[in-house]
């Protein structure tokens, strides 16, 4: 089990790289994360959902997605509360204190999922959440040492040297653990190192003296990590534009909704060298020179629609539409484009309804069972195929649905398009990952444009490069030995 000395130390990426490295050695590998908190989720083949990071790790391990890879997924709906997903299914919502009381009841199901993963693997790589040093949350813990002790899993700490204080973070984490927890610690990995690793030798000796822990690797910064799908919304922070392409770039503006979800829909667009995806932060106007305004998914459509209007972005979007700009809505963004959104049962918060942006002649009623399924279909405008997934609650209907954006393989119509083709919406996530569809979509914005970007192939190449990187800098044989269960001691009379 890899546990971090803090959040965002690179645990998810290391687990993905180790999955690929060990599966290339001929092992059956499964990723596992007892508890995750993210609004970026993936759909499993059996109609459940797990964190997007575990989906990437499963891809690295070359295994199908399973709800047991991430048995507890928390999807924030507000500052204090989150939707609780257990073994792929929504089981309600809880505030922080309510969830803290609920955790002990979830541990048996977490351990059940862990056993399922173990039965299908030679090696299970477990990712912790946050840090085990958060001792105020230790009671009932299922994410770090609470799980590790219950499952008797060996633990390796991961520390991020890039943020500073790495020695203190390792020594301090060790000091805050109980004796029984410390017995599970088998070493540590320093991540995101820059410079000459030989200069860190005195620190390794000091850490060994203070904790007794051995270094299992010093991993240099891996720049290509930016090419892999991200789970944390921090990934939405704008990158500096390439001056060489800024004059010819297709500009896509994306309002940063407070409860933005499944924002990895943007990754394939960002991968294109002549596409500039601008995340519009609160307090900023939507750029007038944007070619496309894209409304992404949302964990709470009504609340995010209210936030969008409060920022004045609704005025900007309508002005963009009048100028002939393209407006695209995905999932929650699709719902916002309609005439009305209603949540009579208070599924996403308080019950109520509100006017949408009025750009599509459709209405949405949120309720009923959550739709979670993989989908394949064809773009009705270009004939290009997509492999995607649905993850939403509610049904959308109206006159513009007579002009669907996609025709699904089962013959069903999906989405809606205005008569002039300048406003499009659909529930499908992941459509831009299809190279042919993405190229055709962008060529419709900039005539004569061409691209050789192969998005899915690039992810595979990056995962292999990450595995090579870890092979060179981490003691993989020692990690494998640590992972093996210790032989039971022979009984003596």
URSUL-V28108 format. One line per field, one symbol per residue. phi: phi as a letter, one per 40 degrees, with the letter a starting at -180 (. if undefined). psi: psi as a letter, one per 20 degrees, with the letter a starting at -180 (. if undefined). Layout:
phi->???
psi->???
This chain:
phi->.cbccacfchcdccccccdccccccgccbbcabdbbbacbbbccccgbbbcccccccccccfbccbcccacbbbbdbacbbacbbbfgbcbhbacdcccdccddccddcccccccccccbacabbbbcbgacccccbcdgdbcbcccdcccfbcbbcbbbcccggccccccccdccccdccccccbiabcbgcbhcccccdcccccccccbgcccbibccdbdcdcccdbbcccccdcccccdcbccbccbbbbcccdbdbfccdcdccccccbbbcbcccdgbccdccccbbbcccacacccccccdcccgcccccccccccgccbbbbfdcccccccabbbccgcbicciaacccgcbcabbbcigcccbacbbabcccbgccbbaabaabhbbaidcccbccbbcccgccbgabcccgcbbaaccbgccccdccccccccccbdgcbabcbccccccccccccccccdcbbcccccccccccccccccbc
psi->poqqirqkijgggggghhggghhijjqoppqpogpqoqjorqprhjkaqrqhhhgghhghilqqqqhihmhoppophahiqqpoppliqpjaqqrghghhhhghhhghhghghghgghhjqhppoppapcqiimiijhpjpjhdhgggghilpqppqpqoihirkhghhggggghiqrghghhipiarppqkqpbohhiighhgggggghhjqqpjqooqpnhihiiqqqhqihiippqpqohhihhiqppopopnqhlqqliihhghghiphjpooooorpiqqpphjqhppooarqinggghhghghhijhhggghggghijrpppppdhhghhiahqpqmhjkgjcqqarqpaikipmrqpopaaqppoqqqqappihijqqqpaqqnrprqprrhiiimqhqprhjiqqpaqprhjjipqqripqjhiioggggghghhignpiqqqjpnghhhgghhhghgggghhhiqnhhhgghhhpqqpqqpqq.
